[in-house]
């Protein structure tokens, strides 16, 4: 059941609107002013917020401003519900990042159509995040329309990279966003002794290089083609313009950033405390999950032992010995240098 937060100071309107939404099978939380509304939003993480503008303590514009500053609530679809019908008020609400603006008095069907439409769009974008982004044009179709799509199409080129060719280097200033059209890419960090640790794996349909663009900092890692690749190049200016003018796109990249942070934290924990066998098993599972998108039981992982060692965070010699042990234990098979998983469950549940 989808959760909706209704922020409205008028008791009659709040009760009637909540009843309409509950009859439509939504779980409704209510708040009597903007301050209380922000507190409920942070606690309950609703799927959508309907908010009045003219309220005591904190008005609707203030509510949206505060929620937009918090990564946990930025992505929540937001609908203004207000008696303020001046064009300037509507434009202000939309400029702040509202998804819709309904003027009072309103019909119940008008409200329900707006709610259903925004939840449907949010759900489609969530699906893209969960399953991997299939293409920037599809994403723009969901969230921006023709103008945004056209602005990114113009001047966008496809660059080709050979296996092991560097795409961008640690310390360089970012000037573009990359989209993997074909092939596989890794990102890694090196220490003063040239020892490498893989910090990211990218497949067809993934964006990369956006962390430095969002932070406004130099690249903190180096990106390299794991095989011959084709990458779409999106100029920094076009990317920033889209972020500033499209709420869904901004929300999507913040989610990607948060997901990356979570994955890196888990990776660091594993490197610090996992045994060698556990590290190697996790690296194999990670590669299979990332690149075996069709869940083929016969999928062969093509990767050099050096690259696999940098993903596992261990020495190449130690990795090779462990792979040999896994093969003898019939956890994996190795054919022409490629790794085929035979017992995924045991690899997943490898003991430390």
N, C-alpha and C positions, 0 to 999 in steps of 0.2 A: 504494500500500500504506500503510495507516494505521500510525502509529508509536505504540507504547506504552512507557512507562517503568515498570519494576517496581522498587520500592525495598523490599528485604527482607534482613534480616541473617542469616536461617537459610539455610544453603547448600542443603539438600535442598528446602525449600519454594520457594526462589528458582529453582532449576533445574527443578523439576517444573512450577511455574506458568509459567515462561518457555516450556517445551516445549509446554504446552497452548495458549498464545497463538500460538506460531509455527505449530503445526499448523492453527490457525484462520486462517492467512495474514496474521498481523500481524508487523510488524518490531518486535522487542523490544530495548530497551536496559535494562540492569540496573545497580543500585547497591547496595552492601552496607550503607550507612548513610544517615541523613538528609542530612548535609552533602554527601556525594558525589551524592546524588539531586538536590539543589537545583542543583548545578553542571551535572549532565547535563541537567536540565530547561531551564536557561538556554541551554545550548549547542545542544541538539537540537530544542527546541520540539515536544515530542511532542503527539499528538492526544488522549492520555488518560494519566493517571497512576494506577497502583495502588500503594498504599503501606501498609506495616506501621506500627503505632503504637509499640510498644516496641522501640526500637533505640538503640545507643550513639551518642555524639557529638551527635546531634540526633534527637529522636523525631518521630513522624509529625505530631503537633499542631504542632510547630515548623516542619516542612517546609511544611505548608499555610499557616501564618501568614506565612512568608517569601514564598511564591509569590503569596499574595493581595495583598501589598504591591507587587508588580511588575506594571505594566500588560501586559507581554509574556507573562506566565504566568497572570494572573488568570483568564482565560477558559477555561483547560484543564480539562476534566472531571476530577474527582478522586474516587477510590474508596478508602476505607479497607479494609484487609484485616488483621484482628486477632483474637487470642484473648481480648481484653478484651470480655466480653459483658455487663457491667453496664449497666443502662439509662442511668446517669449518663454513662458513657463514650460510648455511642452518641449521646446528646443533645449532648454536648460536641463530638463530631466533626461532627455535622450543623450545630450552631450556628456553628462556625468556617467553614462554607461547603462541606463535603464534599457530593458528589452522591449517594453511596451508601455503605453500610457492610456489609461481608460478614464474618461471624464464622468463625473456624477451629474445627474442620475444615470444609471446604467441598467441594462437588462441582464438577467441571470445568464442567458445564453451567450451574451457578449463576453462576459467574464469567463465562462467555462471554455469558450472557443479560444480565448487568448491563453488561458492556463494550459489547455491541452496542446496547443500549438508550440508553446515554449518548452513544455516538458518533452514533447516529441523531438524537437530539434536538439535539446540537451542530451537526450537519450542516444540519438544517432551519433553525436560527437563522442559521447562516452564509449560507444561501441567501437569507434575508430581508435580510441586510445587503447582499449583493452586488446584489440586484435592486431594492432600495428597499422600505421597510416598507409593507405593504399595509393595515395597520390594527392599532391597539393591541389589540383584542380577539383577533385571530388570534395576535399575539405572546404574549399572556397564555395562550392555549390551549396554546401550545407549552411554556411555561415555568413557569406558576404554578398553574393550576387555578382552580376556581370562586371560592374565597375572594378571591384577588387580583383576579380579574376583577370581582367584585361590588363590592369596595371602591373601584374606580376608576369603575365605572358610576354609583354613587350621587353625586349632586351635580355630575355632569359636564354642562356646557352647550355648545351650539354658538353661537358668536358670529359675526355677519356683519359684514364690513368692505367698504367701498366702495373702488373703485380709487383709489390714492394715499393711502388712509387709513393713519395710523400705528398699528401694532399695539403696539409698545413703543418707548421712546426710550432712547438712550444716556445712561447715568448714573442711570437709575431702578433701584430695587431689584426683583429678580424675585420674583413671588409665585405663578407658575403655569408649567406646561409647555404648549406649544401643539402641536397636531397638525393638519396641513393636510387638511381633509376635502374641500374643493373649492377650486380656484383656484391662483394662483401668488403667491409672496412673495419679496421681496428683502430682504437686510440690507446696510446701508452705513454707512460712517464719513464724517464731515465734518471739514474743518479750519476754522480761524478765518475763512477767506475764503468759507466755505460751499461749497467744492468737495467733491464726493462721490466716493467709491470704493466700488463694490459688492464686498462680501466674502463673500456667500453667496446662493445661489439655491435656492428650495424649491418642490417640486411636491406634488401630491396624494399622501398617504402618507408625508410627511416630518414629523419632529419639529423644532421650533425653540425657542430660548430655553433649552436645557438646559445650555449651557456656563456661563452665569452661575449657574445652580442648583447645578451640580456644584462650581464654584469657590467659591461663597458670596460672590460679588462683584456689584457693579452691572453692568448691561448695558454691554458695550463697543462696541455698535453699535445702530443703529436699524433696526427691522423695518417694512416698508411693503408694502401690497398692490399687486401689479403689475396686478391686475384684481380684479373683485368676488370675494370669498373667503368661505369658511365654515371656521372653525377650532374644533376641539374644545378645551375648556379643562380641564386637569387640575390641581387644586390642588397647590401645592408640598408640603403635608403628605402627600398620598397618594403623590406621586412619590417623596419621600424614604423613606416607609415601605416602598414596593415595592423600592427600591434596597437598603435595609438587610436585607430579608428574602428576596430572590430573587437568587440568584447569576447566573442567566442574563441577567436584566434589567440588572443592574449591569455585566456583561461587555459586553452589547450597547452600552450608552451609552458605555462607555470606548472601544470600538472606533470608534463614531461620532466621538467626540472626537478620537481619534488620526487618523482619516481626515481630519477637518476641518483639523487642524494640518498634515498633509502637503499638502493641497490649497492651503492659504494660503501655505505655504513655496514651493510651485511658482509660485503667482500672483505673489508678491513678486519671485522670480527673473526671471519674464517681464517684469514692469513695469520692472525695473532694466536689463535687457540686450536686450530684444527691440525690433526696429524697429517703426515705426508699422504697416506692412502686416502684420507677424507678430502684433502685438497685436490688430488688428481681426479677422484670420482666426481666431485662438484664441478670441476672444469669440463669434464666430458658431458655431464648432464646439462650444464649451461650452454655449451655449443649445440647440443642436440635440440634443446628447447628453442634456441634462437634461430637456427637455420633449418630444422626439420619441420617446416610449417605445415606440411601435409600429414605429419605423424606417421610416416612410413616406417614400419618395423625393420625394414632392410636398409634404412638410410645410412650412408657411409659418410663419416666425418673426414673431410680432406683438409688436413692442416699439418704443417711441419712440426717436428718435435720441439724445435726452439720456440715457436709461437705458442704451442700448447703449454710449454713450461712457463712462459711469461704470464699466461692466463692463470695457471695454477699457483704461481708464485713460488716456484721451486727450481732447483738446478736441472738442466737437461738430462744429465746422467741419472739423477734420482728418478725423474719422470719415466725414463726408458725402462728402468728396473721395475718400477711399479706397474707400468703397462704390461710388462712380461708376466708379472704375478697375476694381474687381472685376467690375462688370457689363459694362463694355466688353471685359474679358478673358474673358467668359463663365464666370466662376467662380460667379457668383450671378445670380439674376434678382430684380427688384423689382416687385411687383404691389400696387397700392393701399397702398404703404408697407410691405408685408410682404416679408421676405427669404426666397427659396427657393434652397437650395444646388443648384448644377448640377454642380460638380466638387469633391466632398468630399476626394478624394485630394490635389489640388493645394493646397487650403486647409490640410489637415493637414501637408503637407510644405513649407509656405511658408518660403522662405529669409529669413534675417535681413538 
